[in-house]
C-alpha cells in the first residue's frame, strides 16, 4: 500500500490546526458531592449496572464516555469488573430478577462503595413504579450516594455528577 506523502502531511497540518474537538470544560465543581469520594483522590473507576432500564440512560452514558464529552479527562473511567471498581453507575428500576445480582455486585465493589443512580427510573422507579416485575428504585436495594435526575439525563448532568465524585 502506497501513500501520497503530500496528502498525509496536509492531513497532519489540518489536525494540528483544528486541535482537540470536544465540549468546552465547564467550571470546576465547588467540592466533592459525596463525603466518601475524598478517598478516591480525584479518580473514580466505575462499573455500570443496568438493573432493568429501557436503555435510554445507557445511550447517554455512551455519549459521556465518547469523544465529545470525554469523562475520562475528569478522572472517571468505566471498568469491566466490580472488583476493579470504586463506584457503581446504576440505571433503570431494579427488577425482581436484578435485586440479588445488584446487591452482590455492590458487595464486590471495594470500599468506599459509592453508588450513583442515573435517571428517574433508578431514583424512584419512574414510569415502572408499581409494576409486577419491578422490585423498586435502586435505593431500596443498595444505599445511593449520588443521583442524576432526568429521563434520560443529559450527558452534561452525568458528567457533572462524575466531576462531583472526582473534584476535577
Backbone as JSON Lines, residues from 0, in Angstrom:
{"i":0,"aa":"X","n":[0.85,-1.17,0.0],"ca":[0.0,0.0,0.0],"c":[0.9,1.24,0.0]}
{"i":1,"aa":"X","n":[0.62,2.15,-0.89],"ca":[1.44,3.34,-1.03],"c":[0.61,4.58,-0.68]}
{"i":2,"aa":"X","n":[1.2,5.48,0.08],"ca":[0.52,6.7,0.49],"c":[1.06,7.89,-0.28]}
{"i":3,"aa":"X","n":[0.19,8.84,-0.53],"ca":[0.61,10.1,-1.11],"c":[1.12,10.97,0.04]}
{"i":4,"aa":"X","n":[2.42,11.16,0.1],"ca":[3.01,11.86,1.26],"c":[2.51,13.29,1.38]}
{"i":5,"aa":"X","n":[2.22,13.95,0.3],"ca":[1.71,15.32,0.37],"c":[0.34,15.33,1.04]}
{"i":6,"aa":"X","n":[-0.52,14.37,0.68],"ca":[-1.86,14.29,1.28],"c":[-1.78,13.98,2.77]}
{"i":7,"aa":"X","n":[-0.84,13.11,3.12],"ca":[-0.68,12.76,4.54],"c":[-0.23,13.98,5.34]}
{"i":8,"aa":"X","n":[0.73,14.72,4.83],"ca":[1.19,15.92,5.54],"c":[0.1,16.99,5.59]}
{"i":9,"aa":"X","n":[-0.71,17.1,4.53],"ca":[-1.84,18.03,4.56],"c":[-2.83,17.64,5.66]}
{"i":10,"aa":"X","n":[-3.05,16.35,5.8],"ca":[-3.95,15.87,6.85],"c":[-3.39,16.2,8.24]}
{"i":11,"aa":"X","n":[-2.1,15.97,8.44],"ca":[-1.48,16.28,9.72],"c":[-1.56,17.78,10.03]}
{"i":12,"aa":"X","n":[-1.37,18.62,9.01],"ca":[-1.48,20.06,9.22],"c":[-2.9,20.45,9.63]}
{"i":13,"aa":"X","n":[-3.88,19.83,8.98],"ca":[-5.28,20.12,9.32],"c":[-5.6,19.69,10.75]}
{"i":14,"aa":"X","n":[-5.12,18.54,11.14],"ca":[-5.34,18.05,12.51],"c":[-4.69,19.0,13.51]}
{"i":15,"aa":"X","n":[-3.48,19.44,13.22],"ca":[-2.77,20.34,14.13],"c":[-3.48,21.69,14.22]}
{"i":16,"aa":"X","n":[-4.0,22.2,13.09],"ca":[-4.72,23.46,13.06],"c":[-6.04,23.37,13.82]}
{"i":17,"aa":"X","n":[-6.75,22.26,13.65],"ca":[-8.07,22.08,14.27],"c":[-7.95,21.87,15.77]}
{"i":18,"aa":"X","n":[-7.0,21.07,16.18],"ca":[-6.83,20.78,17.61],"c":[-7.86,19.78,18.1]}
{"i":19,"aa":"X","n":[-8.03,19.73,19.38],"ca":[-8.96,18.78,20.0],"c":[-10.39,19.29,19.85]}
{"i":20,"aa":"X","n":[-11.27,18.4,19.41],"ca":[-12.67,18.76,19.23],"c":[-13.46,18.09,20.35]}
{"i":21,"aa":"X","n":[-13.85,18.85,21.33],"ca":[-14.62,18.34,22.46],"c":[-15.42,19.5,23.04]}
{"i":22,"aa":"X","n":[-16.37,19.14,23.89],"ca":[-17.14,20.17,24.58],"c":[-16.2,21.0,25.44]}
{"i":23,"aa":"X","n":[-16.45,22.29,25.57],"ca":[-15.58,23.1,26.43],"c":[-15.72,22.66,27.89]}
{"i":24,"aa":"X","n":[-14.64,22.8,28.6],"ca":[-14.62,22.38,30.0],"c":[-15.47,23.33,30.83]}
{"i":25,"aa":"X","n":[-16.5,22.8,31.52],"ca":[-17.29,23.66,32.4],"c":[-16.46,24.07,33.62]}
{"i":26,"aa":"X","n":[-16.93,25.04,34.39],"ca":[-16.17,25.44,35.58],"c":[-16.0,24.27,36.54]}
{"i":27,"aa":"X","n":[-14.91,24.31,37.27],"ca":[-14.58,23.25,38.23],"c":[-15.65,23.19,39.32]}
{"i":28,"aa":"X","n":[-16.06,21.97,39.75],"ca":[-17.06,21.88,40.82],"c":[-16.53,22.47,42.12]}
{"i":29,"aa":"X","n":[-17.46,22.98,42.93],"ca":[-17.09,23.61,44.19],"c":[-16.43,22.67,45.18]}
{"i":30,"aa":"X","n":[-16.82,21.43,45.18],"ca":[-16.27,20.45,46.1],"c":[-16.81,19.08,45.75]}
{"i":31,"aa":"X","n":[-16.52,18.13,46.59],"ca":[-16.99,16.77,46.35],"c":[-18.45,16.66,46.74]}
{"i":32,"aa":"X","n":[-19.23,15.95,45.91],"ca":[-20.65,15.81,46.17],"c":[-20.95,14.73,47.19]}
{"i":33,"aa":"X","n":[-19.99,13.9,47.48],"ca":[-20.18,12.78,48.39],"c":[-18.96,12.71,49.32]}
{"i":34,"aa":"X","n":[-19.17,12.68,50.63],"ca":[-18.02,12.65,51.54],"c":[-17.11,11.44,51.32]}
{"i":35,"aa":"X","n":[-17.69,10.32,50.9],"ca":[-16.88,9.12,50.66],"c":[-15.93,9.29,49.48]}
{"i":36,"aa":"X","n":[-16.22,10.23,48.58],"ca":[-15.42,10.42,47.38],"c":[-14.02,10.96,47.68]}
{"i":37,"aa":"X","n":[-13.81,11.5,48.85],"ca":[-12.48,12.02,49.2],"c":[-11.43,10.92,49.16]}
{"i":38,"aa":"X","n":[-11.83,9.69,49.45],"ca":[-10.9,8.56,49.44],"c":[-10.46,8.19,48.03]}
{"i":39,"aa":"X","n":[-11.13,8.7,47.0],"ca":[-10.79,8.36,45.63],"c":[-9.63,9.19,45.07]}
{"i":40,"aa":"X","n":[-9.32,10.3,45.7],"ca":[-8.19,11.16,45.33],"c":[-8.24,11.6,43.86]}
{"i":41,"aa":"X","n":[-9.43,11.98,43.38],"ca":[-9.54,12.57,42.05],"c":[-9.7,11.61,40.9]}
{"i":42,"aa":"X","n":[-9.85,10.32,41.18],"ca":[-10.02,9.33,40.12],"c":[-11.03,8.29,40.57]}
{"i":43,"aa":"X","n":[-12.0,7.99,39.7],"ca":[-13.03,7.01,40.06],"c":[-13.15,5.97,38.96]}
{"i":44,"aa":"X","n":[-13.14,4.71,39.36],"ca":[-13.34,3.58,38.45],"c":[-14.79,3.14,38.6]}
{"i":45,"aa":"X","n":[-15.55,3.15,37.51],"ca":[-16.99,2.91,37.56],"c":[-17.36,1.59,36.91]}
{"i":46,"aa":"X","n":[-18.26,0.87,37.53],"ca":[-18.87,-0.31,36.93],"c":[-20.32,0.04,36.65]}
{"i":47,"aa":"X","n":[-20.74,-0.06,35.4],"ca":[-22.12,0.24,35.04],"c":[-22.98,-1.01,35.25]}
{"i":48,"aa":"X","n":[-24.15,-0.83,35.88],"ca":[-25.1,-1.92,36.08],"c":[-26.45,-1.48,35.54]}
{"i":49,"aa":"X","n":[-26.96,-2.22,34.58],"ca":[-28.31,-1.99,34.05],"c":[-29.24,-2.87,34.87]}
{"i":50,"aa":"X","n":[-30.02,-2.26,35.75],"ca":[-30.89,-3.02,36.64],"c":[-32.27,-3.27,36.05]}
{"i":51,"aa":"X","n":[-32.49,-2.87,34.81],"ca":[-33.77,-3.1,34.16],"c":[-34.27,-1.9,33.38]}
{"i":52,"aa":"X","n":[-33.38,-1.13,32.81],"ca":[-33.78,0.12,32.16],"c":[-34.25,-0.11,30.73]}
{"i":53,"aa":"X","n":[-34.73,0.97,30.12],"ca":[-35.18,0.96,28.72],"c":[-34.03,1.24,27.77]}
{"i":54,"aa":"X","n":[-32.83,1.44,28.28],"ca":[-31.59,1.72,27.56],"c":[-31.44,3.17,27.12]}
{"i":55,"aa":"X","n":[-32.35,4.05,27.5],"ca":[-32.17,5.47,27.21],"c":[-30.97,6.04,27.95]}
{"i":56,"aa":"X","n":[-30.83,5.66,29.22],"ca":[-29.71,6.16,30.02],"c":[-28.38,5.59,29.52]}
{"i":57,"aa":"X","n":[-28.4,4.36,29.02],"ca":[-27.17,3.75,28.5],"c":[-26.65,4.51,27.28]}
{"i":58,"aa":"X","n":[-27.57,4.98,26.45],"ca":[-27.17,5.77,25.29],"c":[-26.46,7.04,25.73]}
{"i":59,"aa":"X","n":[-27.01,7.69,26.75],"ca":[-26.39,8.92,27.27],"c":[-25.06,8.63,27.94]}
{"i":60,"aa":"X","n":[-24.95,7.51,28.65],"ca":[-23.67,7.13,29.28],"c":[-22.63,6.87,28.21]}
{"i":61,"aa":"X","n":[-23.06,6.26,27.11],"ca":[-22.15,6.05,25.98],"c":[-21.62,7.37,25.45]}
{"i":62,"aa":"X","n":[-22.5,8.38,25.4],"ca":[-22.06,9.72,24.97],"c":[-21.08,10.33,25.95]}
{"i":63,"aa":"X","n":[-21.33,10.11,27.23],"ca":[-20.47,10.69,28.28],"c":[-19.04,10.2,28.15]}
{"i":64,"aa":"X","n":[-18.86,8.93,27.8],"ca":[-17.52,8.37,27.68],"c":[-17.01,8.36,26.25]}
{"i":65,"aa":"X","n":[-17.74,9.0,25.35],"ca":[-17.32,9.13,23.96],"c":[-16.38,10.31,23.78]}
{"i":66,"aa":"X","n":[-16.01,10.59,22.53],"ca":[-15.02,11.64,22.29],"c":[-15.51,13.07,22.53]}
{"i":67,"aa":"X","n":[-16.81,13.33,22.52],"ca":[-17.29,14.7,22.67],"c":[-17.25,15.13,24.13]}
{"i":68,"aa":"X","n":[-17.85,14.36,25.03],"ca":[-17.88,14.75,26.45],"c":[-16.66,14.23,27.21]}
{"i":69,"aa":"X","n":[-16.12,13.1,26.82],"ca":[-14.84,12.58,27.31],"c":[-14.69,12.66,28.83]}
{"i":70,"aa":"X","n":[-15.5,11.89,29.55],"ca":[-15.47,11.91,31.02],"c":[-14.14,11.44,31.58]}
{"i":71,"aa":"X","n":[-13.35,10.73,30.78],"ca":[-12.06,10.27,31.29],"c":[-11.11,11.42,31.57]}
{"i":72,"aa":"X","n":[-11.31,12.56,30.91],"ca":[-10.42,13.7,31.19],"c":[-10.66,14.27,32.57]}
{"i":73,"aa":"X","n":[-11.77,13.89,33.21],"ca":[-12.07,14.33,34.57],"c":[-11.76,13.25,35.61]}
{"i":74,"aa":"X","n":[-11.16,12.15,35.19],"ca":[-10.77,11.11,36.13],"c":[-11.78,10.01,36.32]}
{"i":75,"aa":"X","n":[-12.81,9.93,35.48],"ca":[-13.81,8.86,35.58],"c":[-13.57,7.85,34.47]}
{"i":76,"aa":"X","n":[-13.56,6.56,34.82],"ca":[-13.28,5.52,33.83],"c":[-14.17,4.32,34.08]}
{"i":77,"aa":"X","n":[-14.71,3.76,33.0],"ca":[-15.52,2.55,33.1],"c":[-14.61,1.34,33.17]}
{"i":78,"aa":"X","n":[-14.95,0.39,34.05],"ca":[-14.2,-0.87,34.15],"c":[-15.16,-2.03,33.95]}
{"i":79,"aa":"X","n":[-14.62,-3.19,33.62],"ca":[-15.43,-4.34,33.27],"c":[-15.84,-5.19,34.46]}
{"i":80,"aa":"X","n":[-15.19,-5.03,35.59],"ca":[-15.46,-5.89,36.74],"c":[-15.75,-5.05,37.98]}
{"i":81,"aa":"X","n":[-16.72,-5.47,38.79],"ca":[-16.96,-4.74,40.04],"c":[-15.77,-4.84,41.0]}
{"i":82,"aa":"X","n":[-14.95,-5.84,40.85],"ca":[-13.77,-5.97,41.72],"c":[-12.72,-4.91,41.42]}
{"i":83,"aa":"X","n":[-12.79,-4.3,40.23],"ca":[-11.87,-3.24,39.88],"c":[-12.47,-1.86,40.09]}
{"i":84,"aa":"X","n":[-13.72,-1.8,40.53],"ca":[-14.47,-0.54,40.6],"c":[-14.43,0.07,42.0]}
{"i":85,"aa":"X","n":[-14.57,1.4,42.01],"ca":[-14.74,2.16,43.25],"c":[-16.21,2.53,43.44]}
{"i":86,"aa":"X","n":[-16.95,2.58,42.32],"ca":[-18.33,3.06,42.36],"c":[-19.17,2.32,41.33]}
{"i":87,"aa":"X","n":[-20.47,2.3,41.57],"ca":[-21.43,1.72,40.63],"c":[-22.24,2.84,39.99]}
{"i":88,"aa":"X","n":[-22.47,2.72,38.7],"ca":[-23.32,3.62,37.93],"c":[-24.54,2.79,37.57]}
{"i":89,"aa":"X","n":[-25.65,2.96,38.3],"ca":[-26.82,2.08,38.14],"c":[-27.93,2.81,37.39]}
{"i":90,"aa":"X","n":[-28.48,2.13,36.38],"ca":[-29.58,2.69,35.58],"c":[-30.78,1.77,35.66]}
{"i":91,"aa":"X","n":[-31.95,2.38,35.55],"ca":[-33.2,1.63,35.49],"c":[-33.76,1.27,36.84]}
{"i":92,"aa":"X","n":[-35.07,0.94,36.86],"ca":[-35.65,0.44,38.11],"c":[-35.11,-0.96,38.35]}
{"i":93,"aa":"X","n":[-34.98,-1.34,39.58],"ca":[-34.46,-2.67,39.88],"c":[-35.59,-3.68,39.69]}
{"i":94,"aa":"X","n":[-35.4,-4.59,38.75],"ca":[-36.4,-5.63,38.53],"c":[-36.23,-6.71,39.6]}
{"i":95,"aa":"X","n":[-37.23,-7.54,39.73],"ca":[-37.16,-8.62,40.74],"c":[-35.97,-9.54,40.48]}
{"i":96,"aa":"X","n":[-35.66,-9.77,39.21],"ca":[-34.54,-10.65,38.87],"c":[-33.18,-9.99,39.07]}
{"i":97,"aa":"X","n":[-33.14,-8.68,39.19],"ca":[-31.86,-7.98,39.33],"c":[-31.56,-7.53,40.76]}
{"i":98,"aa":"X","n":[-32.47,-7.72,41.69],"ca":[-32.24,-7.26,43.06],"c":[-31.04,-7.97,43.7]}
{"i":99,"aa":"X","n":[-31.01,-9.27,43.62],"ca":[-29.9,-10.03,44.22],"c":[-28.58,-9.78,43.47]}
{"i":100,"aa":"X","n":[-28.56,-9.83,42.12],"ca":[-27.3,-9.54,41.44],"c":[-26.77,-8.12,41.72]}
{"i":101,"aa":"X","n":[-27.67,-7.14,41.86],"ca":[-27.22,-5.79,42.18],"c":[-26.59,-5.75,43.57]}
{"i":102,"aa":"X","n":[-27.22,-6.42,44.53],"ca":[-26.68,-6.46,45.89],"c":[-25.31,-7.14,45.89]}
{"i":103,"aa":"X","n":[-25.17,-8.24,45.15],"ca":[-23.89,-8.96,45.09],"c":[-22.82,-8.11,44.38]}
{"i":104,"aa":"X","n":[-23.21,-7.4,43.34],"ca":[-22.27,-6.53,42.66],"c":[-21.8,-5.43,43.59]}
{"i":105,"aa":"X","n":[-22.73,-4.86,44.36],"ca":[-22.4,-3.83,45.33],"c":[-21.39,-4.37,46.35]}
{"i":106,"aa":"X","n":[-21.59,-5.58,46.82],"ca":[-20.68,-6.18,47.81],"c":[-19.31,-6.47,47.23]}
{"i":107,"aa":"X","n":[-19.23,-6.68,45.9],"ca":[-17.94,-6.96,45.25],"c":[-17.11,-5.71,45.03]}
{"i":108,"aa":"X","n":[-17.73,-4.55,45.07],"ca":[-17.02,-3.29,44.86],"c":[-16.19,-2.97,46.11]}
{"i":109,"aa":"X","n":[-14.96,-2.46,45.88],"ca":[-14.1,-2.12,47.01],"c":[-14.61,-0.87,47.72]}
{"i":110,"aa":"X","n":[-14.18,-0.71,48.95],"ca":[-14.55,0.48,49.71],"c":[-14.0,1.7,49.01]}
{"i":111,"aa":"X","n":[-14.68,2.79,48.96],"ca":[-15.79,3.25,49.77],"c":[-17.17,2.89,49.23]}
{"i":112,"aa":"X","n":[-17.29,2.15,48.12],"ca":[-18.58,1.67,47.59],"c":[-19.57,2.8,47.35]}
{"i":113,"aa":"X","n":[-19.3,3.6,46.39],"ca":[-20.2,4.7,46.04],"c":[-21.18,4.22,44.99]}
{"i":114,"aa":"X","n":[-22.45,4.61,45.13],"ca":[-23.48,4.24,44.15],"c":[-24.09,5.52,43.58]}
{"i":115,"aa":"X","n":[-24.12,5.6,42.24],"ca":[-24.72,6.73,41.55],"c":[-25.94,6.2,40.81]}
{"i":116,"aa":"X","n":[-27.12,6.7,41.17],"ca":[-28.37,6.32,40.49],"c":[-28.57,7.28,39.32]}
{"i":117,"aa":"X","n":[-28.57,6.75,38.1],"ca":[-28.67,7.56,36.9],"c":[-30.06,7.42,36.29]}
{"i":118,"aa":"X","n":[-30.79,8.52,36.21],"ca":[-32.11,8.53,35.6],"c":[-33.23,8.44,36.62]}
{"i":119,"aa":"X","n":[-34.41,8.9,36.2],"ca":[-35.58,8.9,37.08],"c":[-35.96,7.49,37.52]}
{"i":120,"aa":"X","n":[-35.82,6.52,36.65],"ca":[-36.19,5.15,36.99],"c":[-35.32,4.6,38.12]}
{"i":121,"aa":"X","n":[-34.04,4.92,38.1],"ca":[-33.15,4.46,39.17],"c":[-33.43,5.18,40.48]}
{"i":122,"aa":"X","n":[-33.88,6.42,40.38],"ca":[-34.13,7.22,41.59],"c":[-35.43,6.84,42.26]}
{"i":123,"aa":"X","n":[-36.52,6.72,41.47],"ca":[-37.82,6.43,42.09],"c":[-38.68,5.44,41.29]}
{"i":124,"aa":"X","n":[-38.06,4.64,40.44],"ca":[-38.71,3.64,39.58],"c":[-39.49,4.26,38.42]}
{"i":125,"aa":"X","n":[-39.58,5.58,38.36],"ca":[-40.16,6.29,37.22],"c":[-41.49,5.73,36.75]}
{"i":126,"aa":"X","n":[-41.6,5.54,35.44],"ca":[-42.82,5.03,34.83],"c":[-43.14,3.61,35.23]}
{"i":127,"aa":"X","n":[-42.14,2.9,35.72],"ca":[-42.31,1.48,36.03],"c":[-42.7,1.22,37.48]}
{"i":128,"aa":"X","n":[-42.86,2.25,38.29],"ca":[-43.21,2.09,39.7],"c":[-44.51,1.31,39.84]}
{"i":129,"aa":"X","n":[-44.49,0.33,40.71],"ca":[-45.67,-0.47,40.95],"c":[-45.87,-1.61,39.96]}
{"i":130,"aa":"X","n":[-45.0,-1.75,39.0],"ca":[-45.11,-2.84,38.03],"c":[-44.89,-4.2,38.69]}
{"i":131,"aa":"X","n":[-45.49,-5.22,38.13],"ca":[-45.4,-6.55,38.75],"c":[-43.97,-7.11,38.75]}
{"i":132,"aa":"X","n":[-43.16,-6.73,37.79],"ca":[-41.79,-7.25,37.73],"c":[-40.76,-6.32,38.33]}
{"i":133,"aa":"X","n":[-41.21,-5.23,38.94],"ca":[-40.28,-4.22,39.46],"c":[-40.16,-4.35,40.97]}
{"i":134,"aa":"X","n":[-38.94,-4.49,41.44],"ca":[-38.68,-4.52,42.88],"c":[-38.79,-3.13,43.48]}
{"i":135,"aa":"X","n":[-38.27,-2.12,42.75],"ca":[-38.34,-0.73,43.22],"c":[-37.14,0.05,42.76]}
{"i":136,"aa":"X","n":[-36.93,1.24,43.32],"ca":[-35.76,2.04,42.96],"c":[-34.47,1.45,43.52]}
{"i":137,"aa":"X","n":[-33.36,1.94,43.03],"ca":[-32.05,1.44,43.45],"c":[-31.86,1.61,44.95]}
{"i":138,"aa":"X","n":[-32.35,2.71,45.52],"ca":[-32.19,2.98,46.95],"c":[-32.86,1.95,47.84]}
{"i":139,"aa":"X","n":[-33.8,1.17,47.32],"ca":[-34.42,0.1,48.1],"c":[-33.54,-1.13,48.21]}
{"i":140,"aa":"X","n":[-32.53,-1.23,47.34],"ca":[-31.67,-2.42,47.31],"c":[-30.28,-2.13,47.87]}
{"i":141,"aa":"X","n":[-29.68,-1.02,47.45],"ca":[-28.36,-0.62,47.94],"c":[-28.41,0.87,48.28]}
{"i":142,"aa":"X","n":[-27.54,1.34,49.18],"ca":[-27.55,2.76,49.52],"c":[-27.03,3.61,48.36]}
{"i":143,"aa":"X","n":[-27.74,4.68,48.05],"ca":[-27.39,5.58,46.94],"c":[-26.7,6.81,47.5]}
{"i":144,"aa":"X","n":[-25.55,7.17,46.9],"ca":[-24.77,8.32,47.35],"c":[-24.98,9.56,46.48]}
{"i":145,"aa":"X","n":[-25.27,9.35,45.2],"ca":[-25.47,10.48,44.29],"c":[-26.57,10.12,43.29]}
{"i":146,"aa":"X","n":[-27.3,11.14,42.85],"ca":[-28.4,10.93,41.9],"c":[-28.24,11.87,40.71]}
{"i":147,"aa":"X","n":[-28.64,11.36,39.54],"ca":[-28.64,12.17,38.33],"c":[-30.06,12.1,37.76]}
{"i":148,"aa":"X","n":[-30.91,13.09,38.04],"ca":[-32.29,13.04,37.55],"c":[-32.39,13.29,36.05]}
{"i":149,"aa":"X","n":[-33.49,12.82,35.47],"ca":[-33.75,13.02,34.06],"c":[-34.23,11.74,33.41]}
{"i":150,"aa":"X","n":[-34.94,11.88,32.33],"ca":[-35.46,10.7,31.62],"c":[-35.27,10.9,30.12]}
{"i":151,"aa":"X","n":[-34.15,10.49,29.59],"ca":[-32.89,10.19,30.26],"c":[-32.16,11.48,30.61]}
{"i":152,"aa":"X","n":[-31.23,11.4,31.55],"ca":[-30.47,12.6,31.91],"c":[-29.55,13.02,30.77]}
{"i":153,"aa":"X","n":[-29.32,14.3,30.66],"ca":[-28.43,14.8,29.62],"c":[-26.99,14.44,29.97]}
{"i":154,"aa":"X","n":[-26.15,14.24,28.95],"ca":[-24.75,13.91,29.23],"c":[-24.07,14.92,30.14]}
{"i":155,"aa":"X","n":[-24.4,16.2,30.0],"ca":[-23.79,17.22,30.85],"c":[-24.09,16.98,32.32]}
{"i":156,"aa":"X","n":[-25.3,16.51,32.63],"ca":[-25.68,16.23,34.01],"c":[-24.9,15.03,34.56]}
{"i":157,"aa":"X","n":[-24.7,14.02,33.74],"ca":[-23.94,12.85,34.17],"c":[-22.48,13.24,34.4]}
{"i":158,"aa":"X","n":[-21.92,14.01,33.48],"ca":[-20.54,14.47,33.64],"c":[-20.4,15.31,34.91]}
{"i":159,"aa":"X","n":[-21.38,16.17,35.18],"ca":[-21.34,16.99,36.4],"c":[-21.34,16.12,37.65]}
{"i":160,"aa":"X","n":[-22.14,15.06,37.65],"ca":[-22.18,14.15,38.81],"c":[-20.84,13.43,38.97]}
{"i":161,"aa":"X","n":[-20.25,13.0,37.87],"ca":[-18.95,12.32,37.96],"c":[-17.86,13.28,38.4]}
{"i":162,"aa":"X","n":[-17.93,14.53,37.94],"ca":[-16.95,15.53,38.38],"c":[-17.13,15.82,39.87]}
{"i":163,"aa":"X","n":[-18.36,15.69,40.38],"ca":[-18.59,15.86,41.8],"c":[-17.92,14.76,42.62]}
{"i":164,"aa":"X","n":[-17.73,13.58,42.0],"ca":[-17.04,12.49,42.68],"c":[-15.51,12.65,42.63]}
{"i":165,"aa":"X","n":[-15.02,13.17,41.5],"ca":[-13.57,13.29,41.35],"c":[-13.04,14.64,41.81]}
{"i":166,"aa":"X","n":[-13.9,15.66,41.8],"ca":[-13.46,17.0,42.17],"c":[-12.63,17.69,41.11]}
{"i":167,"aa":"X","n":[-12.64,17.14,39.89],"ca":[-11.81,17.71,38.79],"c":[-12.65,18.4,37.77]}
